[in-house]
Amino acid sequence: MQRRSVLTLATSTAATVGLARYAWAQSAYKAEYKMSTVVPPAFAWGKGGEIFGNLVRERTGGRINIKQYPGASLVQGDQTREFSAMRQGIIDVLCGAPINWTGTVRELGVFTLPFLFPDHKAWDAVMASSVVQKDYFDLVRKAGAEPLAVGETGYRQISNSKRPIKQPDDLKGLKIRVVGSPMYGEIMSSMGANPTFMSWADAQPALASSAVDAQENPLEVFLAAKIHTLGQKFVTKWNYSNDILLFAIAAPVWQSWTPADQKIVREAGIDAAAQQVQLVRKLFAEDVEKVKALGVEVHVPTPAELAQWQISTRRTYARWKAQTNADMLGKIEALVDKSRKA
């Protein structure tokens, strides 16, 4: 009887401890996890965030509730502060373009060098590389976040209110809004433009008032934000940069979840990223005709014209390759070259 009592007590104690741990794990979860996106779900970027939040909520039965805050509203519209705000515990989930965070972690901008990816075939070859993904994800973890998956922000094009841009000299004297990336600023200034760093929230009224002449963004953004109504009459589809869309969780938040929930969230991120890329590609295939239909003049450079752009940005490319992560960029360049020969 005594032995049975001890066993019963032990079993009861273990069950109590187990329930206590389960209750603690559940209570440790926040009622809401804040996700920052620069744009709302009307854009493919914001839609990717929305899809991700919905998938996580559905697959965890509501245990993990990710709420999307578009317009970078958690950082007063300044997307360059997202990563530092995540480190401070203000943002729990990131669905954004690393180019915006290079002021905080320069190496995260490794995919954004000018004319690194000549086409989607090259972009896909690099993103499919387990070696590149591991190297990049290690950088993200070192910076303080758990990476889940990568989508695509889309090739960035240039528009302006003054004249057609067909060669580097056409940029001279134009005041152009760029995101807070010193590299993007250097690209523009090397061709004689006057780059102005400002958030997207500030860019729209600046364009409308002619405080700036030009801007660079994927044409999907041009269409969704109706940038043609802000005096932008000329577009050049030069495909000069195509950043990833990173889905990531703040490290302390990630560590607070159970392994089972971590698996669910990671798979949701991968699925959301795949759907988001499909949206971007569909829009990319249709963007020129849709922009032309608005009465905007669109120039698509010839291979010879593109070569001029590449030559004009060669020095900037070399400088930022050395400053960002020369080793990883060497691996990326090899994959791009291989894709060109396949």
C-alpha positions, 0 to 999 in steps of 0.5 A, spaced: 500 500 500 505 504 501 509 503 494 502 504 491 501 511 495 508 513 493 507 511 485 500 515 486 503 521 489 509 521 484 504 520 478 499 526 481 505 530 482 508 529 475 501 531 472 500 537 476 507 539 474 505 538 466 499 542 467 503 547 470 508 548 464 502 547 459 498 553 463 505 557 463 506 556 456 499 558 454 499 564 458 506 566 456 503 567 449 501 574 447 494 576 445 497 580 439 503 579 435 505 586 432 507 585 424 510 591 420 509 592 413 510 598 409 504 598 405 497 595 406 494 588 403 492 592 396 499 591 394 503 584 393 507 586 399 502 587 404 498 582 401 503 577 403 503 579 410 496 578 410 496 571 408 501 570 413 497 572 419 491 569 416 495 562 415 498 562 422 492 564 426 488 559 422 493 553 423 494 555 431 487 555 432 488 562 434 493 561 439 498 566 435 494 572 433 499 576 428 496 583 427 498 587 421 500 594 422 501 597 415 504 604 413 510 602 417 505 605 423 509 602 428 515 606 427 511 613 425 512 611 417 519 610 417 521 604 415 528 604 416 527 604 423 523 597 423 529 592 425 531 597 430 524 597 433 524 589 433 530 589 437 527 594 442 520 589 442 516 594 439 515 590 433 514 582 433 514 580 426 517 583 420 514 582 413 519 587 409 525 589 405 531 588 408 534 594 404 530 598 409 534 596 414 541 596 412 542 602 416 541 598 422 544 591 419 548 593 412 549 585 410 542 584 410 542 588 403 546 583 400 541 582 394 540 589 392 546 591 389 545 594 382 543 590 376 545 584 380 539 580 377 538 580 370 532 577 370 527 572 374 531 566 372 537 569 375 533 571 381 530 564 382 537 560 381 539 564 387 533 564 392 533 556 390 540 555 393 541 552 400 548 555 401 546 562 400 539 561 404 543 558 410 548 564 409 543 569 409 539 566 414 545 566 419 546 573 418 538 574 420 539 570 426 545 574 428 542 580 427 536 578 432 531 575 428 528 568 426 528 568 418 522 564 416 522 565 408 523 570 403 518 573 398 519 578 392 518 585 393 519 586 385 524 589 380 524 597 382 523 602 376 524 609 375 519 614 374 519 622 373 515 628 372 520 631 367 523 627 361 524 620 358 530 617 362 533 612 356 541 613 358 545 615 365 545 622 363 538 623 363 538 623 370 542 629 371 539 634 375 533 630 377 531 630 384 529 623 386 526 620 392 530 614 394 529 609 401 534 610 406 539 606 403 546 610 402 547 605 396 541 607 393 543 614 394 550 613 391 547 609 385 543 616 383 548 621 385 553 617 381 549 619 375 548 626 376 541 625 380 540 629 387 537 623 391 533 625 397 532 620 402 525 620 405 519 615 407 514 612 403 509 616 407 513 623 406 514 621 398 507 621 396 506 629 398 513 631 396 511 628 389 505 631 388 508 638 390 514 637 385 518 638 391 521 632 388 521 630 381 522 622 381 522 616 385 524 608 384 519 603 386 516 596 382 511 598 377 506 594 382 507 600 387 506 605 381 499 602 379 496 601 386 499 608 389 496 611 383 503 615 382 501 617 375 496 622 379 502 625 383 505 628 376 509 622 374 509 622 366 515 618 364 517 611 366 523 607 365 523 599 366 530 598 367 530 592 373 535 595 377 534 592 383 530 586 386 530 585 393 527 580 397 521 580 402 523 577 408 518 574 413 521 573 420 520 573 427 523 577 433 528 572 437 525 573 444 518 572 441 520 566 437 523 562 443 517 563 447 513 559 442 513 551 443 517 547 438 510 545 435 508 552 434 514 554 431 514 549 426 507 551 424 509 558 423 515 557 419 511 553 414 506 558 414 511 563 412 514 559 407 507 558 404 505 565 404 512 567 401 510 562 395 503 565 394 506 572 394 511 571 389 506 568 384 502 575 385 509 579 384 510 575 378 503 576 375 503 583 376 510 584 373 508 581 366 502 586 366 505 592 368 508 595 362 501 595 359 497 597 365 502 603 366 501 605 358 494 605 359 494 611 364 497 615 359 504 614 362 510 614 357 514 607 358 521 606 356 523 599 356 531 599 355 534 595 349 540 590 351 545 596 349 542 601 353 542 596 359 549 595 358 550 603 359 546 603 366 551 597 368 557 600 366 555 607 370 554 603 376 560 599 376 564 603 381 558 603 386 557 596 385 564 594 387 564 599 393 558 596 396 560 589 394 566 590 399 562 593 404 556 589 404 559 581 404 564 580 398 564 573 400 556 571 399 556 576 393 561 572 390 557 566 391 551 569 388 554 572 382 557 565 380 549 562 381 547 568 376 552 566 371 550 559 371 543 561 370 545 565 364 549 559 361 543 554 363 
